[in-house]
Amino acid sequence: MSAILHAGPSIIAAFLGSLVEFVEALTIVLAVGTVRGWRPALTGALAGALVLIAIVLLLGPLLSVVPLQPLQLAIGLLLLLFGMRWLRKAILRAAGIIPLHDETMAFAAETAEMRAAGPITTLRLDPIAVVTTFKAVVLEGIEVAFIVIAVGAAGHTLLAASFGAAVAGVLVIGLGIVLHRPLARVPENALKFAVGVLISAFGCFWIGEGLGFAWPGEDLAILAMIAGFLVVGLASAQVAGRRRTMVQGE
């Protein structure tokens, strides 16, 4: 039962967090490939993916030599800060205070930027395309690597978290190949809201574990924290939305 409770939330958090980042990276790769050619765009993306795999493979085992409690405390603090950042933005978007992320608009903006970047080179691999997709995959993927390592290492569920991220990657790549357009219908803000809730709950749990606190119900406390963050997040979005309406009506 304990293994299931550890692995299940790890898989879900890694899957949802990775899904958001992979969708954003896919939008850039599609824009670059459409304007400057698919060979250099995919070459840069593949190189970025290999760098990220190397990061996970190198850092994951190294964390196993760190004493467990200091590791749980450090990762818990990072997860809480990371999760609250995502949750805060998701709440503000849900309340209409900041605009929702639109992959269609992001694709149009990236396409225009690629057209303005200069003439396409006669070289086999256009350096602008390679660098752009490499940078996009690495930057978006670093957050994926952080989620996988942080969620998996502290609870010894690195394999489970990696599996969740891999499934998200395969899903997004498969849909990108089939649809050949940005995944604009993915409910990105809802996903970020869910990831913020999950990662914040993990952060609180591991901070307590790192401080030697005995959680009531042990691993079941994770589910209680998820429920607590979810309720607080939804209530905060409602309050912020009403306040925004009142301010606009004045």
BELHU-V533738 format. One record per backbone hydrogen bond with DSSP energy under -1.0 kcal/mol. NH is the residue of the N-H (numbers start at 1). CO is the residue of the C=O. E is the energy in kcal/mol with one decimal. If there is no record, write none. Layout:
# BELHU-V533738
NH;CO;E  NH;CO;E
This chain:
# BELHU-V533738
5;1;-2.3  6;2;-2.1  7;3;-2.9  8;4;-2.9  10;6;-1.3  11;7;-2.7  12;8;-2.4  13;9;-2.9  14;10;-2.4  15;11;-2.6  16;12;-2.8  17;13;-2.4  18;14;-2.1  19;15;-2.3  20;16;-1.8  21;17;-1.7  22;18;-3.0  23;19;-2.1  24;20;-1.8  25;21;-2.2  26;22;-2.6  27;23;-1.8  28;24;-1.3  29;25;-2.3  30;26;-2.8  31;27;-2.0  32;28;-2.6  33;29;-2.8  34;30;-2.3  35;31;-1.7  36;32;-3.1  37;33;-1.1  41;37;-1.2  42;38;-2.8  43;39;-2.1  44;40;-2.4  45;41;-1.9  46;42;-2.5  47;43;-2.3  48;44;-2.2  49;45;-2.2  50;46;-2.2  51;47;-1.8  52;48;-2.0  53;49;-2.3  54;50;-2.1  55;51;-1.9  56;52;-2.2  57;53;-2.6  58;54;-2.1  59;55;-2.8  60;56;-2.2  62;58;-1.0  63;59;-1.8  64;61;-1.0  65;62;-1.4  66;63;-1.2  71;67;-1.9  72;68;-2.9  73;69;-2.4  74;70;-2.6  75;71;-2.7  76;72;-2.4  77;73;-2.2  78;74;-2.1  79;75;-3.0  80;76;-2.4  81;77;-2.3  82;78;-2.7  83;79;-3.3  84;80;-2.5  85;81;-1.6  86;82;-1.8  87;83;-2.7  88;84;-2.6  89;85;-1.9  90;86;-2.3  91;87;-2.4  92;88;-2.3  93;89;-2.3  94;90;-2.5  95;91;-2.0  96;93;-1.1  97;92;-2.3  98;92;-1.1  106;102;-2.2  107;103;-2.4  108;104;-2.1  109;105;-2.5  110;106;-2.4  111;107;-2.5  112;108;-2.2  113;109;-2.0  114;110;-2.2  115;111;-2.0  116;112;-1.7  130;126;-2.3  131;127;-2.7  132;128;-2.3  133;129;-2.3  134;130;-2.3  135;131;-2.7  136;132;-2.2  137;133;-2.5  138;134;-2.5  139;135;-2.8  140;136;-2.4  141;137;-2.3  142;138;-1.9  144;140;-1.0  145;141;-3.1  146;142;-2.6  147;143;-2.4  148;144;-2.8  149;145;-2.8  150;146;-3.1  151;147;-2.6  152;148;-2.0  153;149;-3.0  154;150;-1.1  156;153;-1.1  157;152;-3.1  161;157;-2.7  162;158;-2.5  163;159;-2.1  164;160;-2.1  165;161;-2.2  166;162;-2.6  167;163;-2.4  168;164;-1.8  169;165;-2.4  170;166;-2.7  171;167;-2.4  172;168;-2.5  173;169;-2.5  174;170;-2.6  175;171;-2.4  176;172;-2.5  177;173;-2.3  178;174;-2.2  179;175;-3.2  180;176;-2.0  184;182;-2.0  186;183;-1.2  188;186;-2.6  191;187;-2.2  192;188;-2.6  193;189;-2.3  194;190;-2.4  195;191;-2.9  196;192;-2.6  197;193;-2.1  198;194;-2.6  199;195;-3.0  200;196;-2.0  201;197;-2.1  202;198;-2.4  203;199;-2.6  204;200;-2.3  205;201;-2.3  206;202;-2.7  207;203;-2.2  208;204;-2.1  209;205;-2.2  210;206;-2.7  211;207;-1.7  212;209;-1.2  213;208;-3.1  218;215;-2.3  220;217;-2.1  221;218;-1.8  222;219;-1.7  224;220;-1.5  225;221;-2.4  226;222;-2.3  227;223;-2.3  228;224;-2.2  229;225;-2.8  230;226;-2.2  231;227;-2.4  232;228;-2.4  233;229;-2.6  234;230;-2.6  235;231;-2.4  236;232;-2.5  237;233;-2.1  238;234;-1.9  239;235;-2.5  240;236;-2.7  241;237;-2.3  242;238;-2.3  243;239;-2.4  244;240;-2.2  245;241;-2.1  246;242;-2.4  247;243;-2.4  248;244;-2.3  249;245;-1.6
